[in-house]
Amino acid sequence: MRLPSVRFLPSSTAPAVVAANARIAWMARAGNMEGARATFEAMPLRTTASYNALIAGYFRNHLPEAALGLFRRMPSRDLGSYNALISGLSLRRHTLPDAAAALASIPLPPSVVSFTSLLRGYVRHGFLADAIRLFHQMPERNHVSYTVMLGGFIDAGRLDEAGKLFDEMPDKDVVARTAMLSGYCQAGRIAEARLLFDDMPKRNVVSWTAMISGYSQNGKLNLARKLFEVMPDRNEVSWTAMLVGYIQAGHIEDAEQLFNAMPEHPVAACNAMMVGFGQRGMVDAAKAVFERMQEKDDGTWSAMIKAYEQNEFLIEALSTFRDMSWRGVRPNYPSVISILTVCSALAILNYGREVHAAMLRCSFDMDVSAVSALITMYIKCGNLDKANRIFNMFEPKDVVMWNSMITGYAQHGLGEEALGVFNDMTIAGMAPDGITYIGVLTACSYTGKVKVGREIFNSMCKDSAIRPGAEHYSCMVDLLGRAGLVDEALDLIKNMPVEADAIIWGALMGACRMHKNAEIAELAAKKLLELEPESAGPYVLLSHIYTSTGRWEDASKMRKFISSRNLNKSTGCSWIEYDKRVHLFTSGDILAHPEHAIILKMLEKLDGLLMESGYSADGSFVLHDIDEEQKLHSLRYHSERQAVAYGLLKVPEGMPIRVMKNLRVCGDCHAAMKLIAKITSREIILRDANRFHHFKDGFCSCRDYW
C-alpha cells in the first residue's frame, strides 16, 4: 500500500483538546461513532492525536474504509498514526498484507508498539509462522510482545515451545504467568499448572479463576471448589467459572445451589444456568431464569431457544426466536442453528426461508455448520432443489454437508442421486464416516437396491476404517426386509457381531407388517418388549398384522394387552404450515380445528371424487372388526387427510401442499393421496416418520416401494 508523503507536527497538549480527544476515544469504545465523529468535527483545533483517536475508533467499530479515508486526509502524522493504522489493518485477515506494508512504509523508525500490533494480527488469525519470523526480526521486545507470542504458541497447542519462550521472558508479569497456567490447563497438564500457580509471586482474581476453570475442565470439581472457597476475592467471572464447571460435569443440583448462593446473577451465569437446565430437560426452570433477567444478550435468547428445541418445545422455540427478532436482537450462530433444526422438525418451509434471509443479512452463510443446518432444513421441508443449489455453491464442503445431501436424497426415495453424491464424495477425497454409510444404505433400502446395498456394506466391513455398528445392521435388516427377504434378515440378526437393539428389531417388525409375516413378527415383538417394555409400538404393529390377515380375535387380544399394560401409544397427528402458523390435526378428532366445518365439507367432496375415480377403501388398515361403512368413516379422518383437505382449501393453486405426519402413512391413505393429487391437479408432499412421498398425477415418488 503506497502512502503519501506528509509533514509532521507535534500534537497540542491544551486541556480542552486533550479532553475532546479522550471523549472521542471513550465514545468509540462504546460503539458511538456518530458521537465520536460529531465531537471531532466540532473541535476548533484538531491535532494529530484527534485524528489518531477517530481512526482507531473507526477500525475498532468495523469501519475500515472510513478509517483509511481519514488517514489519507490527515494534515500531519506521527508514529501513533501509523501504529493505529497497523493495528486497525491487523484486525481483519485479508488486510494483514496491508498492515505489513504499512509497517515497512513508516518514515520514522518503528517502535516496539508498531511491531507488536502486526504480531498480534498474525497471532489472532493463526499465521503462527509469520508471527515467529516477525518476533525474531523485532529490534526490541517488551513484555507485551512476549505475551502475545506466548498466546500464539498456546492457541496453536504448541505448549512446549510456549514453555521455552516463557522461561526466556525477562519480565514474567501476572498476565504472562496466567496465560501459561491456562495453557497447561487446556492441555490437561493440571499438575504443572498448579505448580506454576503456587509459584506465582503475585496472583489476581484472573489467576485464581483460571486455576479453578482448569480443575473444572479436567474433571477435578472437588479441587476446584476447595480453591474457590479460599479465594481472597471473587468476582462474577469466578462464580460463573465454578458454575460452568458443575454444569459441564452434569452436576445440575450443585450448579443450582451455587447459582442461588451468588450475590449477583450476571448475564453469563444466567445463560450458563439456562443451558444446564435445558440439557436436563428442566425447561420450566430455564424459562424462570429467562423471565427474571432484567438484562438479556444474544446468548440469553440462544440458550432459551436451545432449551426449547432440544426438549421438543418447537412452537415455543419459534415464538422465542420471533420475539428476539422483534426486539432487534441480532441472532448468533447457536440460535440460528437451533431454529433451523426446529424448522426442519416441523418442516415449515416459509419460516425456514425467513431464517435463511436472516443468515444472509448476518453473513452466516459462510459458516460450514450453519450452511449444513440450512441444507438439512431445505431437505426436510421437501425442497431438494434449493438444498442442492446451496450444496453446489459452497466450498469447501465438510463430511456433514456431504452426509446431508446423501441422506436427503435417500429420504426422498432418490437412490440413484444419493449414490451419485456418494461417488462424488469419494472422488473429492472426502473419507466417508459412519453416518455416510447409514445414508447410502438407507438409499438402497428405500429404492430396493439389494445388490448394491450388499456390496456397499461388504466394502465398509472390509475396506474402510469404519466398523459397522447396530445402526448399519439396522439398515441392512431394513433393506432385506423391504425386499421380502424376511428370513434372511432374521438370519443376519442372529449372526451379527453386535447386540440387536430396538431399532434393529423394529426394522424387522416393519418388514413383517409389509409382508404379513405374523410368525416372525411375534418373535420381534417379544424381543422389543424386553428392550422397551413401556412402548406400545410393536404391539400396535402386530395388531395391524393380525387385522390385515383377518385374525380379528388375536387383534382384539392384542388391544386388550396394550390397554392392560398401560403402554405408551403414539397418537397419529399431522400438521401443515399456513399463514405463518402451524395447523395441527389428530386422527379422529377433526372438531378440534376452528375451521372444522369447511374441512369436513372438503373431505366429503374428496370422498365423492375418489369414489368416482374407482377408489375402494382398504379396511385392513382399520384396527377394529367393524362394518365397511364404519371403516370408511375411520379412514376418512386420518390426520394426513385432514391436513391435505385444509391445504386444498388454503394453499394457492400452483403451490405444493406440504404435510408432515409423526407416524408412518398407512397404505390406504397412500393410495388415496395418489388419486387426490390426480383429481385436484395438485402436488402433495407428505413427510411421514420414515421418508418423503411426492404425490403428483396419480403417482408417488416412492413407486409404491415403501
Salt bridges, closest charged atoms under 4 A:
GLU41 OE2 - ARG37 NE 2.90
ASP130 OD1 - ARG133 NH2 2.81
ASP160 OD1 - ARG189 NH1 3.35
GLU161 OE1 - ARG158 NE 2.67
ASP173 OD2 - HIS143 NE2 3.72
GLU192 OE2 - ARG189 NE 2.70
ASP198 OD1 - ARG194 NE 2.96
GLU229 OE2 - ARG225 NE 2.69
GLU229 OE1 - ARG234 NH2 3.47
GLU253 OE2 - ARG280 NH2 3.12
ASP254 OD2 - HIS251 ND1 3.85
GLU291 OE2 - LYS287 NZ 3.96
GLU309 OE1 - LYS306 NZ 2.97
ASP323 OD1 - ARG327 NE 3.00
GLU354 OE2 - LYS580 NZ 3.33
GLU395 OE2 - LYS397 NZ 2.68
GLU416 OE2 - LYS449 NZ 2.62
ASP478 OD2 - ARG482 NE 2.68
GLU488 OE2 - ARG454 NH2 2.76
GLU522 OE2 - ARG551 NH2 3.60
GLU553 OE2 - LYS557 NZ 3.76
ASP554 OD2 - ARG551 NE 2.81
GLU595 OE1 - LYS650 NZ 2.86
ASP607 OD2 - ARG636 NE 2.23
GLU628 OE2 - LYS631 NZ 3.39
GLU640 OE1 - LYS661 NZ 2.97
ASP668 OD2 - ARG641 NH2 2.25
GLU683 OE2 - HIS694 ND1 3.85
ASP688 OD2 - HIS693 NE2 3.47
ASP704 OD1 - HIS670 ND1 3.76
ASP704 OD2 - LYS674 NZ 2.93
